[in-house]
Amino acid sequence: MTVTRATTADVRRYGAYIDGTMTRPGENVFRRENPGTGDLVAEFDRGDEATAAAATASARRLFDEGSWSTTSGQHRARILLRLAQLMRRDSEKLARIEADETGKPIRLARGDVQGSIGLTEYAAALALTTSGEVHTNLGDGFLGLVTREPCGVVAMVTPWNFPLLLLMQKLPFALAAGCTAVCKPSELTAGTTLEIARLLTEAGLPDGAFNVVTGAGSVVGDHLARSADVDFLSFTGSTAVGRSIVEASAGTLKRLSMELGGKAASIVFPDADLDKAADGVLFGVTFNQGECCVSGARLLVHEDIADEFVRRVAEKAASLTVGPSTDESADLGAMIHEDHLNQVLGFVDDARAAGAEVVTGGERLTGGALADGYFVPPTIVDRVAPGSALFCDEVFGPVLAVTRFSSIDEAIELANAVQYGLANSVWSTDIDTALTVSRRLQSGTVWVNTTIDGAPQLPGGGVKQSGYGREMGKVGFEEFTEVKTIQIRTSV
């Protein structure tokens, strides 16, 4: 396996994207290194409040002018379909940027691009087909209309783990509804967001309909939360930051959609197809090297099969390849940065000290092509106590916490015994078990005999401390609309 080194000429340099134009980056920048190789790959402008205000004003002005918000659904659909075509044309470029900045394997980054194209095409279909209601049975001379209108200027704050995919769970739906938008991507992984802004201009989106400002959340994100020019804010990130956004936005009473942390459980019953379940559990915790809010970080397994099942998962984990983003064969990439790597391994150390058994992994990988990166192997920790940090807290790494149960009721109680409620998986061939457990799990999504699965038509989102609001699907599109009732009395 050969690792391709970057050169100074390869470094991408970005300013803000406002009114259809990329600004010149200033001297104060974020320098982004590939976390798997240590190579400098991008520099992003460290945007200030004035830059954020200019971007917000641009979106506000265009929305109020109506040159996008009042266009036909057919026109919006054409722009979005053109964007999808351009993304397909530039798919390898987008995937390389994504892999460079996040450290994820290039194969996964390519999948993110294809998923983003699918979301864009689905949003285009919604732009074309959405409609309101007409009520004709209200009595003589009385007609009622229920319409959906764009909610206004949308601020989007997106995280570093899926910069493109999570942007496209929001942006095309907002544009399809007729909204204008300002995005603050993570300062670590902003490249694909800025490239999408360029492609939208090429696709014919009016200048100012989508603006991007890179910068610290405490500056740019705080401005978007407090700004009276922002009507709706859609945030994906940690629960702690989500709470701060709620507080900052309180003065404007703007609408919010919050997709926050998670601690998903994979619940395996004795009647499950154990080989398929082992593959699924391992995929669920190692996908995107565990840096995934719906990661199946907890394994709840029936005590009758626990020893055998953990053995199977450990054997399969040994066959996975960890490598830098340039490695075409890698299954797992690098952690986003060194502090995060240390935090992930700290959870394992604490669990080991509390008496849990580290079955495999748990140590930083070094040497060879991994020498310059932040790599954690698939890690399985058995006999994790309910209530412990590894059981309850979001690790955001490829660490599987194993806890045993003896009954359906106990499995459900354990699954629900955390503050989060984003997703869970159930593994059983018994339809009664699958449906009974699915209905009682406190999460926005439940997968049965699969995990981290989905389609653009299916909404996702959380309950409890995992947030509120939904993305994707028709419900996700409707988040970006306001309902208006029009009542008409006619001559009788």
Summary of the structure (lengths in Angstrom):
residues: 492
radius of gyration: 23.4
end to end distance: 81.2
largest distance: 85.3
contacts: 1828
relative contact order: 0.14
helix: 40%
strand: 22%
